[in-house]
Amino acid sequence: MKRMIALFWVPVLLAACDGLGLSPGTDGWDAEGNPLGHDRIVLGRQLEDPYSVENMSAALASVYPTKAGRVVLPATHLYVRFLPEDEAQYALLERRLGQTLLDHPVDYEIVREGDYYHDPEIPEGRITWQYGVVPKDFSFPAGIRYEVLDSCHIPEEGTGTKGEDGVDWAAVEREAYRLTGNDALLDPVAGTKAGESSGRPAGRITILDDASGRVPEGVRGVRVSCNSFVKFAHAYTDAEGNYQMDRSFASRPRYRLVFRNSAGFGIGLNLLLTPASVSTLGKQDATGLDYEVTRDSDRRLFSRCAVNNAGYDYYKRCAAESPALKTPPSNLRIWLFQRLNASSTMMLQQGVLVDESRLAKLMGEYFALVKVFLPDVTLGLKGRDTYASIYAEALHEFAHASHFMLAGRDYWDHFARFVMKSYVTSGFVTYGVGTEEDHGYCEVGEMWAYALQTLLYRERYGESAPAFGLSYWFHPQILLQLAERGLAFNKIFQVLESDVTDRSVLRKKLISYYPEYKSDINQAFARYN
């Protein structure tokens, strides 16, 4: 809960300021020569959707004249827009659709690329229209406003050039683009003999960590999403950053990184209250995209990728231990703040500090709708300009999130309240002076988080890498020394239950669990008493 002193409502008040003060930045150009900006999307003229039932039927008749008048294509999907009233409705839609909603229409020309869009007719601060494609028999959730914009025919993905009906649907798709005046959007390689072997888009997303050599590493477990009009495809990257889409495309699709990791956490927000930030990669080849993120990339894209990898590595590390470390909650939400240097793991979405708060009592049944907006982890990234510094900051807060899962919400209420209150009562000293009421919760929690942060950081960067938090009164050196003597950190973790509320209890419980280390435990605690 490193240096997070401001009241927990600060992240909410600053929710629209994730990129405040940052240059929109560019990351080069897409395959059509358009700059990859990361500000607000600018839309141009509306285009005719080649996948509408009418247009696909006309294309089929054009490619196969003998079928004209005899084949009526059914609608396979509906192109829809939704207007959720709150985050709860938004989350319900995402679960029901099973895909990422877009905040902008897919049948408009994009004059300037960006990471987000807000309909000018929707007041700022409200969730804007969300666009998606649903099966024709989709059961629309009650109470959520929606509009069906078009009925579409999106052919099933075949394993060969032609479908079971003998129709070359790739040729029909290309014809639909030509008939609707969108032939300039067609990929010159896709669908040709030279491009047939590539099939579905595939590639690798990487990031460069200057501190671990000049070899790019994969952006791990991130969601790669792409679409051309109403045709969407999605894939998660593997541990090396490789991905392959589940559909092929006739035209150059627009690629995006959606920071909802396959391990189970989401990095938001996108200047809006959404579960996962999105970074555009623009229109790229239908055969796939290889993309490398560096410190020269857009600041938000770089920091999201670094935190994404820290989280992925941490979750995998937890599962690899025996006994295992508890992983953070499956719905963990992380907010990044580029202009703040304070971080926290308040676990607000999990109910810490807020379930019994005055706000909860005032809002009654509506409070559940507010809570889903709140973050569990906030990372202040001011002054953290390298992959390693962002990675280290994230490790600390992930360590707290694991501790929360073992110690519970009541423990965390005491911990969080102490951190905020002690800062004021001690005359603005981080973590107070260690004599305040309930200081033991902070003592144990921060001792653990700094120690694990150091151990995992050194696993990545070597034993000569710096240790963290050594100057504070709770002395993470105690646990670091025990780890050096052979008491593994995953074994230390097992004792950090809700009853371990200060250093004295921690020492006694460690001895009761691991009597063979009694001498080492007593020595470490006495040295830093």
N, C-alpha and C positions, 0 to 999 in steps of 0.2 A: 504494500500500500504506500509505495515510495513517494514521499514528499507531497501527497495529496491532502491539502489542508482545507481548501475552500469547501463550502457546503456542497452536499451531493447534488444540489439542483443546478450547480454551475454547468455541468455537461449538457443539461437540458436547455438552459438558457443560451448556450453557445452552439446548440445543435446545428444551426444553419451556417456555422463559421468554420467548417472543416478545412476549407481552403482559403479562408479569409486572409488577404494580404499576400497571396501567392500569385505569381504570374501564371496565366493559364498554361503557358508552355506548349511546346510541340515535341513530338517524337518522330520527326521526319515526315514521310508522306506515305499514302497508301498506294495501291497498285495503279490508281488512276491519276496520281500526281496531286492529290488533295492533301493539305497539311493535317496532321493528326493532333488537333487541339483537344484540350481537356476541360474546356469551359462549357457553357450552355450550347446545346445544339441549335443551329439555325436551319429552319425548314424552308424549302422553295415550293415549287408547284406540285400539285397532286398528280400522280402517275396512275395509269390504268393497270390494274392488277392482272398479270397474265394467268394467274391461277384461279380466277373466277370460273364458275361452271360454264358460263357463256363463252368465255375466251378459250378455255381448254377444249370445249366441244368444237368450236370453230377450227382450232388448230388440228384436232384429230381428223376432221373432215378434209382439211387441206392436205395433210400428209397421207391420208388413206381415203381417197375420193369414193371408193366403193362402199365405205362405211357411212358415208354422208346420209343422213336421214334415217339410218337404221340403228345407230348407236346413240343412246341418250346417256350422257355421263351423269352419275349421281353426285350429290354433294357429299364429300367425305369429311369436311371440316367447316367450321364457321369462324370468320374473322370478327372478333368482338372487342369492344372496349368496355372497361369497368370503371366505376367511380367509387372506390371504397371510402367510407366515412372516417375510418380510423385504421390503426395498425392491426387490430384484431381481424377486421374484414380483409385487409391486405394479406395477412398471414394465412387466413382461410383459403383465399383464392390461390395462393402459391401452392398450398398443399393439395388442393383439389385439381389444379391444372398440371402439377408435376413439372413445371417449367418456369423459367424466369419471365416475369412480365416486363414489358418495355414501357417506359414513360412517354413514348412518342409514337406516332403512327408509322406503319411500315410501308405505306403506299405514297409517300411523299419524297420528293427529291431532297437530299441533304446538302445545303449550300455550304455549311461549315460544320465539321465534325466536332463532337464534344462528348462528355460523359453523362450529361443529364439534360432534361427538357422539362419545361413547365408550361402547360397550356395557358395562354394569356387570359382566357375566360375564367380560369380557376384562381381564386385568391391565393396570394403567396402565403405559405404556412399551412395550406391544406394539401392533402394528397391529390395529385393531378390524375387525369385519365390514365388508365393502365391498359395497354393493348396486348392481346394474346390471341392464340389460335386454339380452338377446342374441337373435339370430335362432334360430329353432327348431332349425336344423341346426348350431348353433355347436359347434365342436370344442374341448372343454374341455382346457386345458393340463394335461399330466401333472404330478402332484406338488403341485398347488394344491388345497387343500380347498375344496369348494363344496357348496351345497344349492340345489336347484330349489324355489322357494317357490310358483310358480303358472305355469300355462300361459295365455297371453294372446292375444287377437285385437285387434291394433291396425291399423285400416284404413289402406290406402295413401292418401297425400295426393292428392286429386283436384284438377283445375284448375277444376272447376265445382261447383255445388251437389250434383249427383248423380254417383256413380261410373259406370263403364262398364256396370255391371250394372243401372243404373236405381235403385239404392238410395241414398237420402239418408243417407249415413253420419253426417253431423253430427247429424241427427235421432235416429239410432240411438244415438249416443254420449250425447246428452242424456237419452234414455229410460233408458239403462243407469245413469246417475247417479241418476235418480228411483227406479228399481226397487231400487237398493242403499241407498237412504236417504241419498244424498249430494246430493240436489237443492239443498240450501242452498249448496253449493259452486259451482253453475253461475253463470257470468257472465251477468248480465241482458242484456248487449248482444250477446255472441258468439252467432252463429247466427241472430240476428234480421235483418230487412231493414236496420235501421240499422247493424248491425255487419258485414254481409256484405262491404262494400267494403274493410274493413280487412284481411280475410284473415288472413295469418300475422302474429304479433306483430312490431311494428317500433317503433323509437324511437331515442333518442340518449342516450348516457352522456357527461357532461361534468364538468370540474373547473375551479375558479376559481383563477387565479394572481393574487394581489393586486398583484404587482410588474409585471405586463404588461397592466394595464388591467382593467376590470371586465367584460370580455366572456368568458364561459365558453368553454373550448376542449375539443375532444373527448378522451376517454380512448381512446387509439389502440391498435388491435391486440389489445385484451383480449377474452377469450372470455366471451360472455353465454350462460348455460345456464338453461333452465327446464324444469319438468316438472309434470304433474298425474298423480298416481299413477305408472303405469309408462310414460306417454307423455312422451317427452323431445324437446327441440329445442335446437339450438345455433347460434350464429353468432358471427363475429368482427366487432368494430367496425372501421370504416374510419378514414381519417386525420382525419375530422371527428367521430368517435364514433358514427356511425350504424350501425345493424344491422337485419337482418330475419331472423326465424327461418325454418326450413325446414318448419315444421308449424303448423297452426292448432289452437286449443283451444276446448273447450266450456265449460270452467271456468276460474277464475282460476289460472294456474300460479304456482309459486314461482320467482322469478328469483334468480340468483346471478352474481357476477363471479368468474371463474376466472382467476387471474393466471399463465396460460401464454400468452405473447404470440405472435401470428402471426409475428413476426420470428424467433422461435426460442429465447427464453430463458424461464425460469420463476422466479417469485418465491415462495419457500416460506419459512417453514413455517407451519402452522396449529395451533400448539401440539403438533403431531405431525410426525413425519418424513414429509412428503409432498412430491411434486414441485412443487406449486403451491398457494398460499394461496387460500382461498375467502372471499368476503364476501357475506353474504346481503342481498338486497333485498326479501325477503318475497313474499307473495302480492300480485300486481298484476293489472291488467286483461288480459284475453285479447287485446285489440287492441294491446298493447304498453306500454312504459314509457319515459318520459323521466326521467332522474335526474341531479341535479347534486350533485357532491361539493365541499365547502368545508372550510376550516379548522375549522369548527364540527362537521363530521362526525366519526364515529368515527376516532380517531387512526390506527388500523391501516389502515382503508380509505383515508384521505387519503394516508398515506405510500406505500401500495402503488400507488395511482394515479399519484403523482408519479414514483416510480421507474419504473413501467411506461412512462410517457411519455418519460422520459429515455432509457430503453433503446430504445424504438421510434425516437425521433428519431436516436439515435446510430447504430443499424444502417442506417437509411435514408441518413444522412449519409455513412457509410463507402462504401456502394454508389454514391453519386452522384459520388464523386471519381474523377478519372482522372489518374494511376494510382490505383486504389482502395486504401483502407485495408482491411486484413484485418478482417473482423468477428470477434467473439468466437466461441468454440465453439458449435455449434448446440444443444448440451444444457446451456448455461451455467445454473448454479443460483445464485440470489441469496438470501441470508437477511437479514432485517431484524431489528435488535435495538434496541428502543426505549429501553433503559436503559443502553446502552453508547455512548461517544462515539468509539470507535475503529473504523476501517474497514480492510479488507484485500482483496487479490486474490491469495490464496494458491493458487488453482487446485487445490484438494485433490482434487476429483472427477476432475481430469485426471491425477492421479498425482503432482503435485509434493509433495515431502517424504515421501510415504507409501509409494510403490512399493518403495523400497529400505529402508524403515524396519524397526526391530525388530519392530513390530507385524505387518508384512507377513510376515516370516519366521516369527513365532510362529503366525499363523493359516493360513498356507499357502493351500490352495485356497479357504478360506472368506473370504479377505481381499477378494476381488472383491465379495462381498455387503455388506461393511462400507463399502467405498469409495463405493458409490452413495448412501449417506446423506450424504456430505460436501458442503459448499458449495464453490463456486469464489470467490464474492464474498460478503463480509459487510459490511453497512452499519450502522454505529453512528449512530443518529439522535437521541441525547440532545441536547437543546438546539436541534435543527433543527426549528423549528416552522412554517416557511414553505415553500411550494412551491419557491421559488427556492433555498433552502438545501439542501433534499433533492435537488433536481435537480442542483445543483453537485456535491454529494458523489458522486452516482451517476456523473456524467460522468468524474470522476477515475478511478474504478475500472474503468469501461468502457474508458478509454484504456489502462490496464494490461492488460486482457484482450486487446486488439488486439495490444499489444506481445508478449505471451506467444505468440500465434499465429505471429509472425514470428521471435522469438528462440528459442523451444523450451523444453522442460522442463528440460534440464540448466542452461541459463542461469537459469531461474526458481528452481531449487533453490538456487543460489548467492545469488540476490537475496533470497529469503525467509529463508534462514538468516542472512544479514547483518543484515537488519532486526531479527530477534529477538535475535541475539547482541549486536549493537552497543549496543542499549538497555541491556543489563545491564553490559557492560564499560565503557561511557562514563559510568556513574553515572546511568542513567535519563534520558539525553538522546535525544529523538526523532531517529531516523536516525543516532545517534552523532555524531562530530565530523568525520568525513570522512577520517580517517587510518588506520582499521582495515583489516585484511585484507579483500579483496573489496569495498571501498567503491565501486569503480567501477561495479559492477552497479547499486547503489542510485543512484549519481550519474546514470547515463544513464536509468534507469527512471523516477526521480522527476522529473528535468528534463523528460522527455517528457510524463509524465502531468499535471504541473501546467501546463505550457505549453498542452497541448491543452484541458485543463479551462478555462483562461482564454479561449482563442480561441473555443471553442464557446459558452461562457457569454456572452461579449460579442456573439456573433452573435445571441443571443436577447434579451439585455437592453440592448444598446447599448455603444458604445465607452467610455462613462464608467463602466461596471460595474467592480468591483474585480478585480484580478489576484490569483492564488493562489500561495502558496509562495515569495514573494520574499525572505523572511528566512532561508531555508535555505542551507547551504553549497554546494549543487549548482547554484544559480542558474538557474532556468528562464527568467530574463530573457534568457539567451543565445539560446534558440530563439524567444522572443517578438520580440527585436530582428531576427532573421533573417526572421521572418514579416513584420514591418513593412517590411523592405527588398525584399520580393517573393518570398522563398523559401517557397512554400506548405507548409503543415504536412503535406500528404499526400506531398510530395516528401521532406521531412525523414524521414518515417516509413520510406521505402524503404531507408534505410541502417541501420536499427536491428536488424540481424541478430545472430546469436549471437556474432560476432567483435567486436562493439562493446561492450567491457567496461569502458571508462573514457572520460573526457572527451578525452584526447589522441587515442585511436583514433577517437572520434566526429568530432573536428575534421578529421583527415586524410581520413576517408572521405567527409565532406561535400564537401571540396575536390575529391576524385577524382571524385565523382559530378557536381558542379556547379561546374566551374572558373570559370565566368563570375561566380560569387559569391565567389571566393577572398578578395578584399579585405574584403568584408563579414563573411565567416566569421572571418577572422583578427582583425578589429577587435572583433567581439562576444566572442570567447573571451578576448582580451587584456583587455578592459574588466572582465570578471568573473573574472579569474584568481585 
